[in-house]
Amino acid sequence: MIDHQPNGLQENTTDGQSPDVLGGLLKVLNDPTRAEALSDILRMNPVRFSMDPADPSVVLRTNSNGTVERGQVTDDGQFVPAGRVGLRGS
């Protein structure tokens, strides 16, 4: 059996400073383009989904070219544009 417990004093990598997690999060939220990891994620999957603040029953899909489509998400997680809600593909 491998013991995963530390076997001595651990080095303090913050030099006595507490990391500013909330400050870092606020920087990312204020300007996501400056966060390298978030930029990588957006490059890999540039399509984003959000709720319409004016109508929470509507899902907004922002495409990589900046266009926004209104629609719904089905029970199995598929986005259906507003003009085709209720229709199922074969």
N, C-alpha and C positions, 0 to 999 in steps of 0.2 A: 504494500500500500504506500502511495506517495503522499507525503505530508506537504500540504500547500500553505501552511502557516508560516509567516515570516519568522526567521530564526535569529533575529537581532534587531537593533535599531535601524530604521529605514531612513534613507537620505531624504531630506526635505528639498524637493526640486523647485519649490516656489520661493526659496530664500526668505522665508518668514512672511511672505505676502500671500494673501488669499487671492485665488484667481477671480477675476471679475467676470463671472459667467453671465450675469444679467446684462452687464455693459456690452459684452461681446455679442449677445443675442440681439440687443437693441441696434447695434451697428449693422448686423446682417439684415434685420428687418427694415431698417431705414434705407439701406442701399444694398440690395441683394447682389448686385453686379460686382461688388468688391469682395464678396466671399468666394474664395477659389473653389471650395468643395461644392457650394451651391451652384456656381457657374458651370461646373462639370456636369452636375445632375441636369440642369436646364439644357445643356448642349446635347446630352444623351436622350432626353425626352422633353422636347420643347413644347409639347401640348400640355396645357394646364386646365384643370377643372375647378370651378368655384360656384358658389350659390349666388343667385341674383339678389342683391340686398333689397331691392324693391319687391321681389316676389320669391320667398325662400323655397317655393315648390318648383322653381325653374333652375336648371343647371346651366351654367355658362361654360362653353369649351372655347378656350383661347388657343388658336392654332399657331404654328410656328411662324406664319407670315403676318400675324397680328390680328387676323380676322376673328370675330367672336360669333359663335353660334349658340342659339338658345335651344334647349331641349330637355330631355328627361334621361334618367339612368334606369335601366330595367333591373329586375330582381337579380339577374345574373351578371350585372355590372357593365352592360353595354350601353353606350351613349346613343340616343336616338334623337336626331334633330327635330325641332318643333313641328315641321310640316309632315313628319312621318311618325309621330307618336301614335302608338296603338297598332302600327303595322309591323309585321314580323317578316324578315327575309327568309327565303327558303334555304 
